[in-house]
C-alpha cells in the first residue's frame, strides 16, 4: 500500500500488512475513513484512510476471493468462491 501527496506525487508511506502478505487481484475500496483490501486467500485488511495509514484489522474468511468488495449504505459485500457475505455497521 502506498499513500501519495496529491500535490507533489511524493510518497508519504509505503508498506504491507504483515498479516496478509499474499497476492491481490481485487481493487481496494474506501468508505467511512477506511480502505478495504481483499486478498486472493480471503483476508480482508482494513486500513485507516490517512497519509500515514495504519492497519486497523485483518479478518480471514478462509475462502478464495478475487472479486472487489462492494459498498452500499452501511454494508460491505464480499463474494468469495463459495459464498456472498454482507457485513453491516449499526449506528
DRENDO-1510 file (C-alpha; in Angstrom, 1 decimal, always signed):
<recs>
REC; n; res; u; v; w
REC; 1; UNK; +0.0; +0.0; +0.0 .
REC; 2; UNK; +1.3; +3.4; -0.9 .
REC; 3; UNK; -0.2; +6.8; +0.1 .
REC; 4; UNK; +0.9; +9.8; -2.1 .
REC; 5; UNK; +0.8; +13.5; -1.7 .
REC; 6; UNK; -1.7; +14.6; -4.3 .
REC; 7; UNK; +0.0; +17.9; -5.0 .
REC; 8; UNK; +3.6; +16.6; -5.5 .
REC; 9; UNK; +3.3; +12.9; -6.0 .
REC; 10; UNK; +5.7; +12.3; -3.2 .
REC; 11; UNK; +5.2; +9.0; -1.3 .
REC; 12; UNK; +4.0; +9.6; +2.2 .
REC; 13; UNK; +4.1; +5.9; +3.3 .
REC; 14; UNK; +4.7; +2.6; +1.6 .
REC; 15; UNK; +4.3; -0.8; +3.1 .
REC; 16; UNK; +2.4; -4.1; +3.5 .
REC; 17; UNK; +0.1; -5.6; +6.1 .
REC; 18; UNK; +2.3; -8.2; +7.8 .
REC; 19; UNK; -0.8; -10.3; +8.5 .
REC; 20; UNK; -1.9; -10.5; +4.8 .
REC; 21; UNK; +1.2; -10.8; +2.6 .
REC; 22; UNK; -0.1; -12.6; -0.4 .
REC; 23; UNK; -1.5; -11.9; -3.9 .
REC; 24; UNK; -4.2; -9.4; -4.5 .
REC; 25; UNK; -6.4; -9.1; -7.7 .
REC; 26; UNK; -9.4; -7.3; -6.2 .
REC; 27; UNK; -9.3; -3.5; -6.3 .
REC; 28; UNK; -9.2; -1.6; -3.0 .
REC; 29; UNK; -12.4; +0.2; -1.9 .
REC; 30; UNK; -12.9; +3.0; +0.6 .
REC; 31; UNK; -15.7; +4.1; +2.9 .
REC; 32; UNK; -16.2; +5.7; +6.3 .
REC; 33; UNK; -12.5; +6.8; +6.6 .
REC; 34; UNK; -11.2; +3.2; +5.9 .
REC; 35; UNK; -9.7; +1.4; +2.9 .
REC; 36; UNK; -10.6; -2.3; +2.4 .
REC; 37; UNK; -8.3; -4.7; +0.6 .
REC; 38; UNK; -9.3; -8.3; -0.3 .
REC; 39; UNK; -6.5; -10.9; -0.8 .
REC; 40; UNK; -6.8; -14.0; -3.0 .
REC; 41; UNK; -6.7; -16.1; +0.1 .
REC; 42; UNK; -9.7; -14.4; +1.6 .
REC; 43; UNK; -8.1; -12.0; +4.0 .
REC; 44; UNK; -9.8; -8.6; +4.4 .
REC; 45; UNK; -7.3; -5.9; +5.5 .
REC; 46; UNK; -8.9; -2.7; +6.9 .
REC; 47; UNK; -6.7; +0.4; +6.8 .
REC; 48; UNK; -7.2; +3.8; +8.2 .
REC; 49; UNK; -7.5; +6.2; +5.2 .
REC; 50; UNK; -4.8; +8.6; +6.2 .
REC; 51; UNK; -1.4; +9.7; +4.7 .
REC; 52; UNK; +0.3; +7.7; +7.4 .
REC; 53; UNK; -2.2; +4.8; +7.1 .
REC; 54; UNK; -2.3; +2.0; +9.7 .
REC; 55; UNK; -3.7; -1.5; +9.7 .
REC; 56; UNK; -6.8; -1.5; +11.8 .
REC; 57; UNK; -7.8; -5.2; +11.3 .
REC; 58; UNK; -7.2; -8.2; +9.2 .
REC; 59; UNK; -10.1; -10.7; +9.0 .
REC; 60; UNK; -9.6; -14.1; +7.4 .
REC; 61; UNK; -12.7; -15.5; +5.6 .
REC; 62; UNK; -10.8; -18.7; +4.8 .
REC; 63; UNK; -12.1; -18.8; +1.2 .
REC; 64; UNK; -10.5; -17.9; -2.1 .
REC; 65; UNK; -11.6; -14.5; -3.3 .
REC; 66; UNK; -10.8; -12.5; -6.4 .
REC; 67; UNK; -13.8; -10.1; -6.5 .
REC; 68; UNK; -13.6; -6.5; -5.5 .
REC; 69; UNK; -15.8; -5.8; -2.4 .
REC; 70; UNK; -18.9; -3.6; -3.0 .
REC; 71; UNK; -20.0; -1.0; -0.5 .
REC; 72; UNK; -23.6; +0.2; -0.2 .
REC; 73; UNK; -25.1; +2.2; +2.6 .
REC; 74; UNK; -23.6; +0.9; +5.8 .
REC; 75; UNK; -22.8; -2.5; +4.4 .
REC; 76; UNK; -19.8; -4.1; +2.6 .
REC; 77; UNK; -20.5; -7.1; +0.4 .
REC; 78; UNK; -17.8; -9.7; -0.3 .
REC; 79; UNK; -18.1; -12.5; -2.8 .
REC; 80; UNK; -15.8; -15.5; -2.3 .
REC; 81; UNK; -15.5; -18.7; -4.3 .
REC; 82; UNK; -18.2; -20.3; -2.1 .
REC; 83; UNK; -20.5; -17.5; -0.7 .
REC; 84; UNK; -21.7; -13.9; -0.7 .
REC; 85; UNK; -21.1; -12.1; +2.6 .
REC; 86; UNK; -22.7; -8.9; +3.9 .
REC; 87; UNK; -21.2; -7.1; +6.9 .
REC; 88; UNK; -23.1; -4.1; +8.3 .
REC; 89; UNK; -22.3; -1.3; +10.8 .
REC; 90; UNK; -25.0; -0.4; +13.3 .
REC; 91; UNK; -25.2; +3.2; +14.4 .
</recs>
